[in-house]
Structure formats: structure tokens, C-alpha cells
Amino acid sequence: RMAFGSYDYVIAWYRHHAAVQGKPLVGTAWRDSELVGIAPLVSRRATLSRVPVRPVDCAGHEGDIGELLIPDDEIEALEGLLDSLIQRGGMDAIVLKGLSPGSARLRALERVAARRGLKLAHEPYHYASVDLAEGYAAYERGLGGKLRGNLRRRVKRMNEMGGGSLDRFTSATNPGILPEYLRRMFAIANRSWKERDGDLPA
């Protein structure tokens, strides 16, 4: 559903953040001998009003990301995975993301919770996304007038400072060029308010 659910991101998150964010907990769903779903999770310790709790969260939870990597036509497997996770025990709460209202995934979770006598709490959350399937020009044309005006002013300011370009990376991109782009991104972040306020990760 999003890049933050990819293997490349999740495995890097486990390697670099799990030591401080909790213990990796990866759930797998099988149909006979075929792997049909993966739940990249983390088991951690936290407090709620100074009361110790043991939540299970999606990997990458500190960035409000994470998802269950199960096809929409494998709802039965999703129910089995959730049932197994709850039966495993050792937790006080499970925090899952990406379950849209009215979706088959959310209904599966509701059925499991009802069978297990568990209560659900829903917290609305919206992911910002950009649809570039038809190219950037088509995306820009679909913006509202106010957003297009803001964008034009920012592009004008950028051109006054030397100009810029828009590069799009896909799975076919030569990975050898990515470090230089990442270096530039980190340099920008290090000049931002996050660096001044101490919000950048070590």
C-alpha cells in the first residue's frame, strides 16, 4: 500500500530502531504451504498515565506508519493471524494501522475481537498521498486553485535561488545514485527547525 511497508524499509527499521523501540514480532499467515501474509510488528513497553502497558505496534510506529501485508482476498488468513496473535498473549493492547472504515480488514478485526471479548478503539488517521500515475503535470492540474497558486509562488522563489528539478525513483532506478540524493535530503533536514529543536533521530 505504501513504501513504508516494503521489505527494504521495514528491515532497515528493525535493524536501526528495534533496540530502542521494542522487540521485533513478525506474524505470518499461511494457506497450506503458501505464505499469504506478513504482519511486521514490534512488542514493546510503554506507560499510560504512568501505568505500565505492553502494546504490540506496527513496525515503524513512531512515524505513524506500518501495515498488515496481506492481500484483500485473504481475509480468512488475516482473521487466523489476528486470532493467533491474541492467543499468544503477553500484551495489553494491539495497535494496528491502515484499516479503513467499512473495509473487509476492519470487519475481520471486529469479528476476532468479538470472539475474544476484546474492546476496540478507533482513531481516525489520514495519509497524505500524491498520485503520479499520469505524471506530475496531470497531478498539478488536479490541484485546487489555492494550492496551484502556492505552488507557483514556491517555484518562482526556487527559480530565483537557482532552480530545481523533479526526479522520480522506481524499482528500476539504479540504486547507486540514491546515496547522493539521500545525502542532500539529510543536509536539508539538518538545516531545518527539526535540527534546531532536537527532533531529528540520532
Solvent accessible surface area in square Angstrom, and as a share of the most:
residue,aa,sasa,rsa
1,R,161,0.59
2,M,50,0.22
3,A,78,0.60
4,F,83,0.34
5,G,7,0.07
6,S,49,0.32
7,Y,154,0.59
8,D,110,0.57
9,Y,72,0.27
10,V,16,0.09
11,I,46,0.23
12,A,42,0.33
13,W,7,0.02
14,Y,27,0.10
15,R,175,0.64
16,H,142,0.64
17,H,53,0.24
18,A,11,0.08
19,A,103,0.80
20,V,121,0.69
21,Q,42,0.19
22,G,19,0.18
23,K,142,0.60
24,P,64,0.40
25,L,27,0.13
26,V,76,0.44
27,G,18,0.17
28,T,65,0.38
29,A,6,0.05
30,W,142,0.50
31,R,100,0.36
32,D,141,0.73
33,S,104,0.67
34,E,109,0.49
35,L,76,0.38
36,V,18,0.10
37,G,3,0.03
38,I,59,0.30
39,A,0,0.00
40,P,9,0.06
41,L,1,0.01
42,V,0,0.00
43,S,29,0.19
44,R,65,0.24
45,R,198,0.72
46,A,30,0.24
47,T,96,0.56
48,L,124,0.62
49,S,102,0.66
50,R,227,0.83
51,V,88,0.51
52,P,108,0.68
53,V,34,0.20
54,R,95,0.35
55,P,9,0.05
56,V,0,0.00
57,D,4,0.02
58,C,0,0.00
59,A,4,0.03
60,G,0,0.00
61,H,21,0.09
62,E,88,0.39
63,G,42,0.41
64,D,65,0.33
65,I,13,0.07
66,G,4,0.04
67,E,10,0.05
68,L,4,0.02
69,L,60,0.30
70,I,6,0.03
71,P,67,0.42
72,D,105,0.54
73,D,125,0.65
74,E,26,0.12
75,I,31,0.16
76,E,128,0.57
77,A,13,0.10
78,L,1,0.01
79,E,27,0.12
80,G,41,0.40
81,L,11,0.06
82,L,3,0.02
83,D,29,0.15
84,S,67,0.43
85,L,14,0.07
86,I,32,0.16
87,Q,135,0.60
88,R,138,0.51
89,G,27,0.26
90,G,50,0.48
91,M,30,0.13
92,D,82,0.42
93,A,48,0.37
94,I,52,0.26
95,V,62,0.36
96,L,31,0.16
97,K,38,0.16
98,G,27,0.26
99,L,33,0.17
100,S,66,0.42
101,P,128,0.81
102,G,56,0.54
103,S,31,0.20
104,A,37,0.28
105,R,42,0.15
106,L,17,0.08
107,R,115,0.42
108,A,0,0.00
109,L,25,0.13
110,E,67,0.30
111,R,102,0.37
112,V,0,0.00
113,A,4,0.03
114,A,80,0.62
115,R,138,0.50
116,R,97,0.36
117,G,67,0.65
118,L,86,0.43
119,K,198,0.84
120,L,69,0.34
121,A,106,0.82
122,H,118,0.52
123,E,151,0.68
124,P,117,0.74
125,Y,119,0.45
126,H,162,0.73
127,Y,70,0.26
128,A,111,0.86
129,S,102,0.66
130,V,83,0.48
131,D,103,0.54
132,L,44,0.22
133,A,80,0.62
134,E,145,0.65
135,G,28,0.27
136,Y,82,0.31
137,A,62,0.48
138,A,29,0.22
139,Y,61,0.23
140,E,53,0.24
141,R,168,0.61
142,G,68,0.65
143,L,30,0.15
144,G,44,0.42
145,G,47,0.45
146,K,166,0.70
147,L,103,0.51
148,R,79,0.29
149,G,10,0.09
150,N,50,0.26
151,L,42,0.21
152,R,146,0.53
153,R,149,0.54
154,R,178,0.65
155,V,59,0.34
156,K,134,0.57
157,R,140,0.51
158,M,82,0.37
159,N,87,0.44
160,E,109,0.49
161,M,139,0.62
162,G,71,0.68
163,G,37,0.35
164,G,53,0.51
165,S,101,0.65
166,L,118,0.58
167,D,70,0.37
168,R,149,0.55
169,F,81,0.34
170,T,79,0.46
171,S,126,0.81
172,A,95,0.74
173,T,30,0.17
174,N,93,0.48
175,P,98,0.62
176,G,59,0.56
177,I,74,0.38
178,L,60,0.30
179,P,83,0.52
180,E,83,0.37
181,Y,56,0.21
182,L,81,0.40
183,R,138,0.50
184,R,122,0.45
185,M,117,0.52
186,F,127,0.53
187,A,33,0.26
188,I,107,0.54
189,A,30,0.23
190,N,80,0.41
191,R,171,0.62
192,S,31,0.20
193,W,132,0.46
194,K,86,0.36
195,E,86,0.38
196,R,177,0.65
197,D,97,0.50
198,G,61,0.59
199,D,86,0.45
200,L,49,0.24
201,P,102,0.64
202,A,157,1.22
